[in-house]
Amino acid sequence: MDIECDKIEYRMASIDDVEALVTLRVRFLNELYDHSDDDETKILRESLGEYFSEAIPSNDFIAYLAEYEGRVVGTGGMVLWERPANYGALLSGKLAYLLNFYTIPEARKKGICTRLLEELVKEAKSLGLKYLHLNATEEGRSIYRKAGFIEPDDVELELRI
């Protein structure tokens, strides 16, 4: 597929886009973890479908899509959440976590991820958010750094239970 950049359209995802979001999320995870579709993938697809079907209408998840000739070729998402307010930029306690950035292989290196990121940052600003965070793959790090993302002062720890 020879994609012409000026013909790519960007828009916010709706409830009608759940299947595309599920498909691209699974493709991303399969690439990231070198995982093939199996029984676990079927469970993952169902879980993702339920999540997106609930989180999009409630505005707990906002996604943007890149479309070329009616086909979704890329996506990026933002999970909105809230924690107790803090001094500085977190006076409202409202935060967002960016994830789900994925471009199909034949559409890569065309600025799609950068544009999706720009759209989500604009959306976050319109919602009054002051802080965004994400985890980046090695391939995505340069895109996020160019957009102004920096290494955090505090390292987040996790406990798997």
Secondary structure, 3 states (H helix, E strand, C coil): CCCCHHHEEEEECCHHHHHHHHHHHHHHHHHHCCCCCCHHHHHHHHHHHHHHHHHCCCCCEEEEEEEECCEEEEEEEEEEEECCCCCHHHCCCEEEEEEEEEECHHHCCCCHHHHHHHHHHHHHHHCCCCCEEECCCCCCHHHHHHCCCCCCCCCCCCCCC
